[in-house]
Amino acid sequence: MTPFRTLGLIAAATVALALPAYAYWNAFEADDIHDRHAQNIVDELQGRGIKVERLEEWSEFVIAFVVNEDGSTSFQYFDPDNGLKQVHSTARF
């Protein structure tokens, strides 16, 4: 293996190891969402077994970007005025 290839593999591995830490940090970028501290929302959802990657405020809902068991990411909507009860969309297009 050439030295350049070895250095390239080391650099790629370093970036790959840093990405999960960056994704975890994104979950806590927001300070307050609907007058609740973002960390408290994350703690409550993770206490329910929901692996939160990031939170956003959208209209009257909290959107959690959730890491699924297969590693993919999806959104889940929660009502902050109803104990963070999960909201299922009934919109029709």
trRosetta pair geometry for C-beta under 8 A, 3 or more apart (Angstrom, degrees):
i j d omega theta_ij theta_ji phi_ij phi_ji
1 5 5.2 -120 -175 84 88 124
1 6 5.5 103 130 -59 118 94
2 5 4.6 93 59 6 84 103
2 6 7.0 -148 94 -6 44 87
3 6 5.6 -55 -148 36 34 114
3 7 6.3 33 155 -17 67 105
4 7 5.8 -53 -147 38 32 110
4 8 6.3 36 152 -22 64 106
5 8 5.5 -52 -148 35 32 116
5 9 6.5 33 153 -19 64 103
6 9 5.8 -54 -150 35 31 110
6 10 6.5 30 152 -18 64 106
7 10 5.6 -54 -147 37 33 112
7 11 6.3 34 154 -19 66 105
8 11 5.7 -54 -146 36 30 111
8 12 6.3 29 155 -17 65 107
9 12 5.7 -53 -144 38 31 111
9 13 6.2 32 156 -19 64 107
10 13 5.8 -55 -147 37 29 111
10 14 6.4 33 153 -23 63 105
11 14 5.7 -54 -150 33 31 114
11 15 6.6 28 154 -15 64 105
12 15 5.9 -55 -150 38 32 109
12 16 6.2 32 153 -19 66 109
13 16 5.6 -55 -144 38 32 113
13 17 6.3 29 157 -17 66 106
14 17 6.0 -58 -149 37 28 107
14 18 6.4 23 154 -18 63 110
15 18 5.7 -61 -146 37 31 110
15 19 6.6 44 155 -37 65 98
16 19 6.0 -40 -152 11 31 116
17 20 7.3 -53 -171 26 37 100
17 21 7.7 27 144 -6 62 110
18 21 5.7 -64 -162 41 48 113
18 22 6.2 48 147 -23 78 107
19 22 5.6 -57 -147 36 35 112
19 23 6.3 34 157 -19 69 104
20 23 5.5 -52 -144 37 35 112
20 24 6.3 38 155 -22 66 104
21 24 5.7 -52 -149 34 31 113
21 25 6.5 34 151 -21 63 105
22 25 5.6 -54 -151 33 33 113
22 26 6.8 42 150 -27 63 100
23 26 5.7 -46 -155 23 35 117
23 27 7.7 47 148 -29 58 91
23 53 5.5 -42 171 -154 100 104
23 54 7.8 -92 -169 -43 69 97
24 27 6.1 -41 -170 10 40 115
24 53 7.5 -85 -91 -138 37 61
25 28 6.4 -77 -168 44 44 96
25 29 7.4 72 141 -60 72 80
26 29 5.6 -15 -154 -27 48 114
26 53 6.4 10 82 157 112 76
26 54 4.5 -37 131 -89 105 106
27 38 7.8 167 148 154 63 115
27 42 5.5 93 157 -114 116 140
27 52 5.2 108 -139 121 126 94
27 53 5.6 -140 -74 161 99 22
27 54 5.2 -118 -94 -86 50 38
27 55 6.4 65 -163 -10 62 85
28 38 5.9 147 -139 109 55 122
28 39 5.9 33 -128 -81 109 82
28 42 6.7 -56 -81 -17 83 158
29 38 7.6 -71 63 130 44 172
29 54 7.1 5 16 -141 112 95
30 33 5.4 54 130 -55 143 99
30 38 4.4 134 85 -70 89 146
30 55 5.8 -97 34 85 130 101
30 56 7.2 153 -41 -105 145 41
30 57 7.2 149 -148 -18 157 96
31 37 7.0 -55 168 -135 57 70
31 38 6.4 -171 162 -1 7 112
32 35 6.1 8 177 -116 121 21
32 36 6.5 143 -156 65 75 29
32 37 6.0 -48 -100 -95 70 43
32 38 6.7 -131 -91 -31 17 81
33 36 5.9 -35 69 63 70 84
33 38 5.4 82 -6 -87 107 81
33 41 6.1 -29 56 -15 124 157
33 55 5.8 -95 -41 142 160 125
33 56 7.5 152 -120 163 131 14
33 57 4.6 -172 -146 -67 89 101
33 62 5.5 86 141 -114 133 105
33 80 7.2 -163 122 -82 89 147
34 57 6.0 162 -35 -123 80 115
34 60 7.7 75 -104 -164 129 50
34 62 6.3 -95 7 -63 129 98
34 80 4.0 123 101 69 155 169
34 81 7.7 -111 175 -45 138 76
35 80 8.0 137 50 148 78 142
36 40 5.8 -110 171 74 97 121
36 41 5.6 101 117 -54 123 103
36 80 6.1 -157 3 -154 133 125
37 40 4.6 85 71 2 92 106
37 41 7.3 -166 93 -7 49 83
38 41 5.6 -54 -152 35 38 112
38 42 6.3 38 152 -19 70 105
38 55 5.4 180 -148 60 105 143
39 42 5.7 -53 -147 37 33 112
39 43 6.2 35 153 -21 65 106
40 43 5.6 -51 -145 36 31 113
40 44 6.4 31 156 -19 64 105
41 44 5.9 -57 -150 36 29 109
41 45 6.3 21 156 -12 65 109
41 55 6.0 89 97 -115 135 158
41 62 6.2 -138 -158 -165 146 158
41 64 7.9 -157 146 -82 112 110
41 78 7.9 155 -162 82 112 148
41 80 7.8 -45 -106 -109 122 103
41 84 6.8 160 -141 -99 84 138
42 45 6.0 -61 -146 42 29 105
42 46 5.9 23 159 -14 67 112
42 52 5.0 -139 -134 72 83 148
42 55 6.6 -114 -67 -36 91 129
43 46 6.0 -59 -140 42 25 106
43 47 6.2 34 155 -26 61 107
44 47 5.6 -53 -152 30 29 117
44 48 7.0 23 150 -14 61 103
44 84 5.9 119 117 35 137 163
45 48 5.7 -57 -158 35 38 109
45 50 4.3 -64 168 69 92 123
45 52 5.2 77 93 -46 133 126
45 64 5.9 171 -150 -108 168 160
45 78 7.4 -108 -89 -55 118 160
45 84 6.8 -120 -71 166 86 144
46 49 7.5 75 -171 -63 38 8
46 50 6.2 -101 -85 68 36 65
46 51 6.8 60 -116 -104 85 39
46 52 6.0 -92 -60 11 90 102
50 64 6.6 44 148 128 132 155
50 66 5.7 -66 -174 -123 94 122
50 76 6.9 -95 -150 49 137 156
51 66 6.1 105 70 -163 65 74
51 67 4.4 -59 106 55 120 97
52 55 6.5 9 -177 -57 128 89
52 64 5.0 -74 -120 -162 101 113
52 65 7.1 91 -162 66 63 57
52 66 6.2 -44 -99 -100 48 66
52 67 7.9 -145 -70 7 2 85
53 64 8.0 120 37 173 63 73
53 65 4.5 -65 65 102 103 100
53 66 6.8 175 5 -103 92 13
53 67 5.3 104 -49 -40 111 95
53 73 6.2 -42 16 -126 153 121
54 64 7.6 157 82 -158 46 48
54 65 4.2 16 52 35 90 123
55 62 6.2 -22 -161 -174 105 100
55 63 7.0 144 -160 79 52 56
55 64 5.7 -21 -102 -103 74 65
55 65 7.5 -136 -67 13 29 79
56 62 7.6 150 77 -163 42 54
56 63 4.6 -14 62 60 93 106
56 65 7.6 58 -3 -27 101 98
57 61 7.8 156 -160 87 50 47
57 62 6.4 -36 -104 -107 57 61
57 63 7.6 -177 -91 17 7 84
58 61 5.3 -21 74 70 85 93
58 62 7.6 126 27 -124 78 13
58 63 4.8 38 5 -22 125 119
58 77 7.6 -80 65 -121 122 101
60 79 7.3 11 130 -133 96 76
60 80 7.7 -138 167 33 67 95
60 81 7.3 -32 175 0 108 120
61 77 4.7 -15 -179 -164 145 100
61 78 6.4 132 -167 63 86 41
61 79 6.3 -54 -114 -89 77 50
61 80 7.4 154 -144 -9 31 87
61 87 6.1 -95 -118 34 127 145
62 77 7.3 140 74 -160 49 51
62 78 4.5 -27 64 66 100 98
62 79 7.8 -154 19 -63 87 6
62 80 5.3 96 -25 -55 112 102
62 84 6.9 -32 45 -123 137 88
63 75 5.3 -25 -167 -159 104 113
63 76 7.4 147 -157 72 55 39
63 77 5.8 -26 -101 -100 69 67
63 78 7.8 175 -84 20 23 77
64 75 7.0 137 73 -158 47 57
64 76 4.9 -19 61 61 99 91
64 77 7.9 -173 20 -81 75 20
64 78 6.4 40 -11 -6 110 118
65 73 5.6 9 176 -178 95 117
65 74 7.6 169 -154 86 55 25
65 75 6.1 -36 -98 -97 57 65
66 73 6.7 152 75 -155 41 64
66 74 5.5 -26 61 66 95 74
66 75 7.1 127 12 -128 89 14
66 76 5.2 33 -17 -2 134 113
67 71 6.9 -22 -171 -144 96 33
67 72 7.7 155 -154 84 54 31
67 73 5.8 -35 -97 -97 54 76
68 71 6.9 -36 73 35 77 18
68 72 4.9 -5 42 65 121 79
68 73 6.9 -164 0 -89 87 21
68 74 5.9 53 -46 4 115 107
76 86 6.0 -46 176 -134 110 107
77 86 6.9 102 78 -163 57 62
77 87 4.3 -59 107 63 107 101
77 88 7.8 168 55 -77 108 21
77 89 7.0 93 17 -53 143 86
78 84 4.5 2 175 -161 130 71
78 85 6.7 151 -154 72 74 29
78 86 5.7 -45 -98 -99 74 47
78 87 6.4 170 -105 2 17 90
79 82 4.0 16 105 36 125 108
79 83 7.8 29 87 50 90 49
79 84 6.9 174 67 -124 52 20
79 85 5.1 -12 44 57 108 84
79 86 8.0 -162 6 -84 82 1
79 87 5.3 101 -40 -51 94 115
80 84 6.3 16 -106 -80 47 67
82 85 4.4 -50 114 19 108 116
